[in-house]
């Protein structure tokens, strides 16, 4: 999928960005909330977190990351063919990481708050800015894919995942 408007619609429907960071022999993947925009023709994501910890250290160490986000549309059971497939929309890519300070950091955090209805008008504690890291992820590579339901056919029922205690 290469249509920028279609890719943006997928991103707009995602609530979580999974950040992939290099950590020795194994990747480290962490879910984060995010905001996004297009600046100078480039897609950028804004994320935040504590100014210490594993995520922060790995972001500082490498300066690059991968990311993934998706929207699950549901399982599609096709009795006529005996087939089953997951219907979804997803975006993946790589990005350069730049930590923000001062006014840029505050603007990034306010973008994050504005993206989610629950926090859009939330009077946050500005004193927390000093202990909060904000980063701008400038997208370097991006791929988007979807496996939607055929037109006129939707999910028969929502995906029912087992309860953790049942695993």
ABEGO torsion letter per residue (X at the ends): XABAAAAAAAAAABABBBBBBBBEABBBBBBBBBBBBBBGGBBBBBBBEBABEAAAAAAAAAGBBBBBBBBBAEBBBBAAAGBBBBBBBBBBEBBBBBBBBEAAAAAAAAAAAAABAAAAABBBBAAAAAABBBBBBBBABBBBBBBBBBBGBBBABBBBBBBAAAX
